[in-house]
């Protein structure tokens, strides 16, 4: 789609071996990047990359060689329209389709975007089916164009190699190999980014620290393989509790897990924590004569202030977790600035502790 014509609705084309989409999203909001990543996560013909620094977007695009660029319009440091013009002036990206993402469905802004060189326009966050359809549509059009060039086969081979390397790096740098949750490094990066966003917007950030009760005793009694299976089952409960696109469940280390919730009150975070504690109870994993496997959860909610650090909320949630374990385990404790108190979670019955 070119010129000043408005975007049209596409019927979702099926995945095809001849068209592998390599998407680069340029957006300074990590939560938007994570939401789009989840939209595209189960599409085997779409490989997803993102860049949160618009000043580095052009260089990233040259390295990644995308078939489609998703481009936010409002970002710090550079005007989104100007960045689209930079793509068009660069020999490596001049013909790559650009889909502009905007918070407004404004005809004037649309016209400016197409005049700057955009190929399409979507209001974010778009419908998942429509987004996938447009990515596939523009990828087909772009690769059909590139196919006329002798370098097409080299591009395809480079793309396959890059996708393979990227998947391996993704596994190593962001995903915990045992549980499939985010790893400690990804948690640290995600919390740091959301802490900055919360500081800008004065919005709440919540952290849930989750610990499997008496896990060492379970490991000693049943063996490490059985212990690994427990961690996998617990991680599934955590993942089911982190249902929104902005939620992140990660393995913090050993038998300790963490969940990050954005724009949720302490009461709301407590509801999620209680659901997780009950969910692990419902697994009914026997722990010998001591009862069944349970978890303890410490919850902290803060609105970031100047001079504060992400470590502050982690320490607060960790303190609440310590109090939960000291109070009998198998329960939730909420951290408040002046006092930690035990939530209404059954107060750790002796049968399950």
N, C-alpha and C positions, 0 to 999 in steps of 0.2 A: 504494500500500500504506500503510495507516494503522494506528494503535493499537498493540497489543502483539503483533500477529501476526508470526511469523518470516518472513524473506524467502523467496520461492519462486524456482525456476529458470525463466527465461524462454527461449522460443525466439527466436533473434536475428531481430528484424523487419528487413526490407530497408529501405534508405534510401528516403525519400519526399520529393517536392518540397514537400509540405505541412507537413513537420516538419523544421525546421532546428534541430539541437541546438547550444546555446551553453553550453559547460561552463566553470565556474570551479572550479579546484582550490585549496584553501587548505591548504598544508603548508609547514612551515619548512625542509624538506630539499630543496635544489635537485635532488639526484639522483633523488628520488621524482617531482618535477615533470617532470624530463626523461624519466624512464621512462614516465610516463603520456602525455606529449606524443608520444612515439614510438609508443605503442600506438594512438593516435588519429590519427596523422599522415596516413594514407592514406584516411581516411573523409571524402568530400566533403560529407557532410551534418552534420559535427561541427566546430565552431569552438572552439578550446581557448585558455583564458586561465588564468594561475595567479597566486597571491599568496603570498609567503613570510613576510609579516609579519601574524600573526593580528590584531594591533591595528588594522590597516588593512582587514581583510577586508570589514567591513560597508560601508565607503565604496566599496571596489572593486566590490562586488556591486551597489551602487546605480548606479554608472556603467556597468558592463558589461551589466547586466540579463540574467543567465544564465537558462537554462531548467532547468539542473541545477547544484547545488553539491556538489562532492566535498569532504568535510571530515575532516581528520585530528583525532583525539581528543587526542593528547598533543603540546602545543606550548608554547613558553616564553611567559610573560606573561599567559596567559589559559587557563582550563579549556575544553576542547573542548565539553563539555556546555553550558557557559554561553554559548558563542558560538552554538550552535544555538538557544538560547532568545532570543538577541539577534535572530537572523534572524526568528524567529516574532513578535517584538514590533515589528518594523519594517514600516511600511506598504508599502515597496517590495519586501520579500523574504518577507513573511509566508506566501505560498502557494507559493514556489519549492521544488521537491523538494530535499531534502538527503539525500545518501548518505554515511553515516559510514564512514570508513576506520579500522580498528583493527588492531593487531598481534595481538590475541587474539580467539579465537572463544569468548567468555565469555557465557553466558546472562544473567548479572546485568548486565554492561555493556550488552548488547543492550537489556535491559529499560529501563535508565536512558536510553539513547539515544532509544528510541521515546517514552518519557515526556517527554523534553525537546523532542520535536517532529521527530525524524528520520523520514524516509520509508523508509529502507533501510539495510542494514548489510553491509559487505564487509570481509573480512580482506585487508590489503594485503601484497604487491601482488596484486590479483585476476587471475584468468584474463582474457586480452584479450577473448575472445569474450563472456564473461559481462559484463564491464564495458561493452562497446559495447551489448550487448542491454539492460542495465538503464538506461543513459543514454537510449537511444531510447525505451524503455518509459515512463520518467518524463517525458521531453520530450513525448511524445504526450499523456499524461494531463494535463500542465500546460497545454499549448497548447489542448487541447480545453476546458479550464476557462476559459482566458483568452479563447477565441473567443466566449464568451457576452457578453463586454464589448465595448462600442462602440470601445474603444481598441485592439482586436486588430490591425486593419489598420495603424494607426500604429506599433504595436510591431514588426510584421513588416518594415515599411519601414525603421524605425530599425535593426533587426537586420541587414538586408542592407547598409545603409550602413556600420554599425559593422564588419561582417565585411570589407568591401572596404577600409576604412581600416586595419583591423588587419593584413590580409595585406600591404598596402603598407609599413606600419611594420615588420612582421616582416622583410621583405626588406631594408629600408634599415638597420635597427638591429642585426640579428643575423646576416644571411646575406651572404657574399661573392658579389657578382653574377657573377663569372667562373666560380668553381669550384663554387658551391653549398655549400661548407663554411661553418662558423661564421666570422665575421669577427674582427678583432682586438678589437673592443669586447666581443663576446660571450665570447671567450676570457678576457679580463681579468676579467669579471664571474664567469664560471664558476669560474676558478681561485681567485679571492678567496673565493668561497662554500665551495668544497671545502677550501681551506686552513683556514678557520675550523672546518669540521666535523672535519677531521683533527686540529686542535688540541684540540677537545673530546674526541674518541674515541681520540686517540693512534693514528691509522691512517695508513698510508703514502699519499703522493701522488707520482706519477711524471709527469715531463714529457719528451717527446721533441721535440727541435728538429731539423727536417728541411730540408735545403738542396739544391736542384737544382745539381749540379756544373757549373761553367763555363757557366751559363745565359746570361750576357751574350754569350759567344762564339757560342752557338747562335742567339741573337736576331740578332746582327749578320750571321751567315751565312745564316739562313733567313727572317728577317723576323719582325715582331711577331705576325702572325696565327698562324704556325707555333709561335712561342713560347707563345702563349696556349693552343694545342691541347696542347702538352706539359704545361702546368700543369694543364689539365683532366684529362689522363690520369693524371698523378701523384696528383692529388687523389682520383681514384677508387680508386687503390691504398691511399691513406691511409684512406679511408672504409671500405674492406673490412678494414683492420687494426683499426679502432675498432668492434668488433662488439657490445660490451656496452652496455646502456642507460646506464651511467655513464661511458662513454668519450666523449671529445669530440675531433674533428679539426677544425682551424681553419687559415685562412690567416693567417700572422703578418705578412706584408708582402712584396711583390715575389715572388721565387721561394722564399721561406722559409715553411715550414709548422710546425705544432705539434700535438702530441697530448697530451691529459691522460688519465692512467689512475689509477683510484682503487683502493686496497686491493690493490696489486700490488707484489711484491718487485722489487728491482733485476734479479734474474735473469729474472723474468717479463716485466718491461718490455723487457729485452734481447731476449727471444724475439720480441716484437712488432716491435721495431726491425729485427731481422735479416730478419723476414718482409717488411717494407716495402722494405728494400734489395733483396732478391731479387725482390720483385714488380715493382719498377721495372726491374730488369735484364731480367726476362721480357717486358716491353713491347717490348724490342728496337727502341727508337726510334733510328734511325741519326743519328750526329752527324758525318757526313763521315768523313774519314780518321782522326779522333781516336777512333773507336769508336762506342759507343752512349751514350744518355743514362743517367746514374746519379744517385744521391743519396747524401749523407753524413748521418749521424744522430748527435746527441749526446744521451745519456740521463742523467737525474738522478732519484734517488728519495730522498725525505726524509720523516721523521715530524715535522710542525710542532712547534716548541717555543715557549714564551713569549718574546716579543720578536722572533721571526722574522717574515719577510714573504714573500708569494708571489714577490716579485722575487728572493729568494734562490735559489729552485729554478730560476727562469728563467735567472738568471746562471750557475748551475752547469751547466745543460744547454747553454747557449750556449758556455761554455768548453769543454765536451766536444766540441761541434760544431766549434769552432775547431781543436781537436787532431785531429779526424777529417780535416778538410780539409788540415791541415798534414802529416798522415801519409800522404797520397796519395789521399784521397777514396774514394768508393764503399765505405764501411765504417761500422761502428758503434763509437763510443767511449763507455765508461761512466764517469761521474763518481763518484768516491768522496771522502770528506772529506780524505784525505791524498794521493791520487794519482788521475790519470786513466789508464786503460789501454785498449789497443785490444782489442776483443772479437774472438772467433774468427769473422771474417767474410770471410776471403779476403785481408785486408790490402790492399785496393785494388790489384788487378792492373793493370799498365800498359795492358793492352788496353782497359780500361773506364774508366780515370781521365780 
